[in-house]
Structure formats: C-alpha cells, structure tokens
Amino acid sequence: MFRVVIPARLNSTRLPGKVLRPIGGRPMLHWVCERALESGATQVVVATDDERIRAAAAQIGVECVLTASNHPSGTDRIAEVTRMLNWAPADIVVNLQGDEPLMPPALVVQVAQLLQDHPEADIATLAAPVESAAEFVDPNAVKVVMTDDGRALLFSRAPIPWDRDGAFAGAPGADSFRGALRHIGLYAYRVHSLSRLSQLPPGALELREKLEQLRALAHGMQIRVALATARPGVDVNTAGDLERIRDLLEGGKK
C-alpha cells in the first residue's frame, strides 16, 4: 500500500512550462498521472504552486494540492503535501517526477516494495547500468555508487566510479563505464523520514551538484538502492528530449 505524489512546478530552469507542453494533444502531466494511476497506488496527488497545473490535473480527475512557491526541491513540496493531508508517519509515499511520461508503472511498484522490505531504510530508489561512455560523462545522467548490500554511498553528475587505470588522459574508454550505474530519479519515503529530511538544511554537496538526495546522505540517512526491473525512457530535460518522447508516444508507443 503506497501513495504517489507528482511534484510539478511550471518554471523549470532548462525547459520552462515543460509539464504542460503537449504530447499527442495532451499536457505531459496527463501522461505522468496515467503512469501513476496504472501502478495501483491507493492515492495519486499532484503537488504544484500554479493554478494552470491544477487545472490540467482536474481535466483528468486527478487530485491536486497547491503548495508554497518557495520550496527548494520537490522533496520539500511533497513533505508539505503529507502535512496538509495528514498522512500517517509510517505511510509510504512515492515521488514520481512530473517530467517522467515514460516511467514504467512496474518501477513505481518496485520502489515502494523496496522500502517496505527494508524497514531500516529512510528512502528507496532505483538504478540501471550505464550503457555508453556518452551517458557516463553526461551531467544530466546522475550516477550512483552503492555498497554490496544495496545502500547508497554517493550520487553525482560526474562519472563515478572512475577507473583510474582504464581511463587515459581523462577520456573514458569503452570499458571505463563497466559496472557504473545510472540513478533513476524515482523515490519512496516513509512520511516520518520525509518530514525529517525536509527540515534539514541543504548541505554543500547538494548545493553544488543540485541533487537533493545528497542532503539525506550528508545527514546520515540510509538510502536503499536496487536495480530496476525495467529501464525507463528518457525524462524531459531539454527540447530535444521532448521531441524524442513525442515521436514515441504520438506513434502509439509507451
């Protein structure tokens, strides 16, 4: 049993208004909400600071909560939702980003179950093998390093782990990314862990990398990581990403 919250702000830095940009004649947000509903979540809520996004959610009957406009991250926005709706401390909440129209519903279920299976963990998330040198060095492809038993050690936009002996003159070769993992930006939290996280100040690593999960690690919170059972399609960071997703979804594929 879990809930899904979709944090969706209008003023994205890299692609303004992206959650309302059309795909197949519908806002991208509609596609994301459908992925959440298909997961079997007991409740799906969009969290936003903009009336236009609330109106878009209402078009397909999805609950939407207006939150404060000054949240530094989606995590903080979701924490406000849990307080407004008075969810129980032990409830599990999945954070599905508003720019993930190709997220397989099975992964939403997987990340919620991962947290359920590890009561000692504060957060659960997923990863997939890095598939190319280009992906390895792409700062939009966040990498994760974890322990042998699945606890996150570090997330970074940099290529990690770096093969000291396999990489020549700083250029990754064909084998240098072997074993590297790309983080999939899908999280499950217990409400009490989310509440704690939202009250902690952003640390130096979070501010430098612009990765909110580093706040949890900096304060000793445990993040459990598992290999995803399916690989999601691209999320939408750029206009090019949006065009690729339009080609897929408008062609009848998911």
Rosetta blueprint (number, residue, H / E / L):
1 M L
2 F L
3 R E
4 V E
5 V E
6 I E
7 P E
8 A L
9 R L
10 L L
11 N L
12 S L
13 T L
14 R L
15 L L
16 P L
17 G L
18 K H
19 V H
20 L H
21 R L
22 P E
23 I E
24 G L
25 G L
26 R E
27 P E
28 M H
29 L H
30 H H
31 W H
32 V H
33 C H
34 E H
35 R H
36 A H
37 L H
38 E H
39 S L
40 G L
41 A L
42 T L
43 Q E
44 V E
45 V E
46 V E
47 A E
48 T E
49 D L
50 D L
51 E H
52 R H
53 I H
54 R H
55 A H
56 A H
57 A H
58 A H
59 Q H
60 I L
61 G L
62 V L
63 E E
64 C E
65 V E
66 L E
67 T L
68 A L
69 S L
70 N L
71 H L
72 P L
73 S L
74 G H
75 T H
76 D H
77 R H
78 I H
79 A H
80 E H
81 V H
82 T H
83 R H
84 M H
85 L L
86 N L
87 W L
88 A L
89 P L
90 A L
91 D L
92 I E
93 V E
94 V E
95 N E
96 L E
97 Q L
98 G L
99 D L
100 E L
101 P L
102 L L
103 M L
104 P L
105 P H
106 A H
107 L H
108 V H
109 V H
110 Q H
111 V H
112 A H
113 Q H
114 L H
115 L H
116 Q H
117 D H
118 H L
119 P L
120 E L
121 A L
122 D L
123 I E
124 A E
125 T E
126 L E
127 A E
128 A E
129 P E
130 V L
131 E L
132 S L
133 A H
134 A H
135 E H
136 F H
137 V H
138 D L
139 P L
140 N L
141 A L
142 V L
143 K E
144 V E
145 V E
146 M E
147 T L
148 D L
149 D L
150 G L
151 R E
152 A E
153 L E
154 L E
155 F E
156 S E
157 R L
158 A L
159 P L
160 I L
161 P L
162 W L
163 D L
164 R L
165 D L
166 G L
167 A L
168 F E
169 A L
170 G L
171 A E
172 P L
173 G L
174 A L
175 D L
176 S L
177 F L
178 R L
179 G L
180 A L
181 L E
182 R E
183 H E
184 I E
185 G E
186 L E
187 Y E
188 A E
189 Y E
190 R E
191 V H
192 H H
193 S H
194 L H
195 S H
196 R H
197 L H
198 S H
199 Q H
200 L L
201 P L
202 P L
203 G L
204 A H
205 L H
206 E H
207 L H
208 R H
209 E H
210 K L
211 L L
212 E L
213 Q H
214 L H
215 R H
216 A H
217 L H
218 A H
219 H L
220 G L
221 M L
222 Q L
223 I E
224 R E
225 V E
226 A E
227 L E
228 A L
229 T L
230 A L
231 R L
232 P L
233 G L
234 V L
235 D L
236 V L
237 N L
238 T L
239 A H
240 G H
241 D H
242 L H
243 E H
244 R H
245 I H
246 R H
247 D H
248 L H
249 L H
250 E L
251 G L
252 G L
253 K L
254 K L
